[in-house]
């Protein structure tokens, strides 16, 4: 008999409850939603869960928060446990549907503190969200944090738009960069691990 693992589990860290306890269930503006994402991203790396990344899924029109996610790669040992994946998966669990743009459902948007990496690009595209809101795009994330985001297409935003997913960029961009810079300072001081796959063949 071949003995194999039959499941893996990822979940949000316990401190998420503290961060959400005092906040409203509805955040009408994209700036307010992004402020929450930045706060979660900054605490996440400081708590040792993973990288400085967070995301949330909200109903686009009402601003009701459906789910949040943070990067938990380090605490789970699972490389796919990115913030977007958790936020999308938990939103799909909450709504009972793999399609967050399904018939009769409110339109949902994913809010994340930078353009999705190559993995989360696909996860977002197939999730059914009708909107993607990012704090920024471009090389700054990789330059500051040294994370490898993968071979994302130059026309990544146009690919979303062609599939009916509106992309909004540069929402509180400077705040995102401030979180990344604080993270990099900790990396340079030797207190934080950057988890990257091997950059070349061995």
C-alpha positions as CSV (number, residue, x, y, z in Angstrom):
1,X,0.0,0.0,0.0
2,X,1.2,3.5,-0.9
3,X,0.8,5.7,2.2
4,X,0.1,9.2,1.1
5,X,-1.2,12.4,2.7
6,X,-4.9,12.9,1.8
7,X,-5.5,16.5,2.7
8,X,-3.8,19.7,3.6
9,X,-5.3,22.6,5.6
10,X,-4.7,26.2,5.7
11,X,-6.4,28.7,7.9
12,X,-6.1,32.3,9.1
13,X,-4.0,33.0,12.2
14,X,-5.9,33.7,15.4
15,X,-4.8,37.4,15.6
16,X,-7.1,38.1,12.6
17,X,-10.0,38.2,15.1
18,X,-8.3,41.0,17.0
19,X,-7.8,43.0,13.9
20,X,-11.4,42.7,12.8
21,X,-13.1,42.9,16.1
22,X,-13.5,46.7,16.2
23,X,-13.9,47.3,12.5
24,X,-17.2,47.7,10.6
25,X,-18.5,44.9,8.5
26,X,-19.1,47.3,5.7
27,X,-16.3,49.5,4.1
28,X,-17.9,51.6,1.4
29,X,-14.7,53.0,-0.1
30,X,-11.9,51.2,-1.8
31,X,-9.5,53.3,0.1
32,X,-11.0,52.0,3.4
33,X,-10.8,48.4,2.1
34,X,-7.2,48.9,1.1
35,X,-6.3,50.4,4.5
36,X,-7.5,47.2,6.1
37,X,-5.4,45.1,3.7
38,X,-2.3,47.2,4.5
39,X,-2.9,46.8,8.2
40,X,-3.2,43.0,7.9
41,X,-0.2,42.7,5.6
42,X,2.0,44.6,8.0
43,X,1.0,42.6,11.0
44,X,1.2,39.3,9.1
45,X,5.0,39.4,8.5
46,X,5.6,40.8,12.0
47,X,3.7,37.8,13.4
48,X,5.9,35.4,11.4
49,X,3.1,33.9,9.3
50,X,4.5,34.7,5.9
51,X,5.2,37.6,3.6
52,X,3.8,41.1,3.8
53,X,0.7,40.3,1.9
54,X,-3.0,40.5,2.6
55,X,-6.2,40.5,0.6
56,X,-9.9,40.7,1.1
57,X,-13.1,40.0,-0.9
58,X,-15.9,42.5,-0.7
59,X,-19.2,43.1,-2.4
60,X,-18.4,45.8,-4.9
61,X,-21.5,47.9,-4.4
62,X,-22.3,47.6,-0.7
63,X,-18.7,47.3,0.5
64,X,-19.6,44.3,2.8
65,X,-16.5,42.4,3.7
66,X,-17.0,38.7,2.8
67,X,-13.5,37.4,3.6
68,X,-9.9,38.3,4.3
69,X,-6.7,36.5,3.7
70,X,-3.0,36.7,4.6
71,X,0.0,34.9,3.5
72,X,0.6,31.8,5.7
73,X,3.3,30.0,3.8
74,X,5.7,29.9,6.7
75,X,3.3,28.7,9.3
76,X,1.6,26.1,7.1
77,X,4.6,24.9,5.1
78,X,2.3,25.1,2.0
79,X,3.7,27.2,-0.9
80,X,0.3,28.0,-2.4
81,X,-1.0,29.5,0.9
82,X,-1.0,33.1,-0.4
83,X,-3.3,35.9,0.8
84,X,-5.3,35.9,-2.4
85,X,-5.9,32.2,-2.4
86,X,-7.1,32.3,1.2
87,X,-9.4,35.3,0.7
88,X,-10.9,33.8,-2.5
89,X,-11.3,30.3,-1.0
90,X,-12.9,31.6,2.1
91,X,-15.2,33.8,0.1
92,X,-16.3,30.8,-2.0
93,X,-16.9,28.8,1.2
94,X,-18.9,31.7,2.7
95,X,-21.1,32.1,-0.4
96,X,-21.3,28.3,-1.1
97,X,-20.1,28.8,-4.7
98,X,-16.9,28.4,-6.6
99,X,-18.1,31.3,-8.9
100,X,-18.1,34.6,-7.1
101,X,-19.8,36.2,-10.1
102,X,-22.5,33.6,-10.4
103,X,-26.1,34.3,-11.3
104,X,-28.1,36.1,-8.6
105,X,-25.0,36.9,-6.6
106,X,-23.7,40.4,-5.9
107,X,-20.6,41.4,-7.8
108,X,-17.4,40.7,-5.8
109,X,-14.0,42.3,-5.9
110,X,-10.6,41.2,-4.7
111,X,-8.6,43.9,-2.9
112,X,-4.8,43.1,-2.6
113,X,-1.7,45.1,-1.7
114,X,0.0,44.6,-5.0
115,X,-0.5,43.0,-8.4
116,X,-1.0,39.2,-7.9
117,X,1.9,36.9,-8.4
118,X,1.8,34.4,-11.3
119,X,-0.1,31.8,-9.1
120,X,-2.6,34.3,-7.7
121,X,-3.1,35.8,-11.2
122,X,-4.7,32.5,-12.3
123,X,-6.6,32.0,-9.0
124,X,-8.1,35.4,-9.3
125,X,-9.1,35.0,-12.9
126,X,-10.9,31.7,-12.3
127,X,-12.6,32.8,-9.1
128,X,-15.5,34.7,-10.6
129,X,-14.7,38.1,-9.1
130,X,-15.9,41.0,-11.2
131,X,-13.2,43.4,-9.9
132,X,-9.5,43.4,-8.9
133,X,-8.2,46.4,-6.8
134,X,-4.5,46.6,-6.3
135,X,-2.3,49.1,-4.4
136,X,0.2,49.0,-7.2
137,X,2.0,47.1,-10.0
138,X,5.5,47.1,-11.4
139,X,8.9,46.0,-10.2
140,X,9.0,47.8,-6.8
141,X,7.6,44.8,-4.9
142,X,10.3,42.4,-6.2
143,X,13.1,45.1,-5.9
144,X,12.2,45.9,-2.3
145,X,11.2,42.5,-0.8
146,X,13.3,40.2,-3.1
147,X,10.3,38.0,-3.6
148,X,10.1,36.2,-7.0
149,X,6.6,37.0,-8.4
150,X,7.0,34.8,-11.5
151,X,6.6,35.5,-15.2
152,X,3.5,37.7,-15.1
153,X,2.4,39.0,-18.6
154,X,2.9,42.6,-19.5
155,X,-0.7,42.8,-20.5
156,X,-1.9,41.2,-17.3
157,X,-4.5,43.8,-16.6
158,X,-5.9,43.7,-20.1
159,X,-6.3,40.0,-19.8
160,X,-8.5,40.5,-16.8
161,X,-10.5,43.2,-18.5
162,X,-11.2,41.0,-21.5
163,X,-12.8,38.5,-19.1
164,X,-15.1,41.1,-17.5
165,X,-12.9,41.7,-14.5
166,X,-12.3,45.5,-13.9
167,X,-8.9,46.4,-12.7
168,X,-8.3,49.4,-10.5
169,X,-4.7,50.2,-9.6
170,X,-2.7,52.6,-7.5
171,X,-5.0,52.6,-4.5
172,X,-2.9,53.8,-1.5
173,X,0.3,52.8,-3.4
174,X,2.7,54.6,-1.1
175,X,1.3,52.8,2.0
176,X,1.9,49.5,0.3
177,X,5.5,50.4,-0.4
178,X,6.0,51.5,3.2
179,X,5.0,48.0,4.4
180,X,7.4,46.4,1.9
181,X,10.2,48.6,3.1
182,X,9.6,47.8,6.7
183,X,9.7,44.2,5.8
184,X,12.9,44.6,3.9
185,X,14.6,46.2,6.8
186,X,13.8,43.2,8.9
187,X,15.1,40.9,6.2
188,X,18.3,42.8,6.1
189,X,18.7,42.6,9.8
190,X,18.5,38.9,9.6
191,X,15.2,38.4,11.4
192,X,12.9,37.3,8.6
193,X,13.2,34.5,6.0
194,X,12.3,35.2,2.3
195,X,10.9,32.0,0.9
196,X,11.6,31.8,-2.8
197,X,11.7,28.7,-5.0
198,X,15.1,28.0,-6.5
199,X,15.9,30.6,-9.1
200,X,17.7,28.2,-11.5
201,X,18.3,24.6,-12.1
202,X,20.5,22.6,-9.8
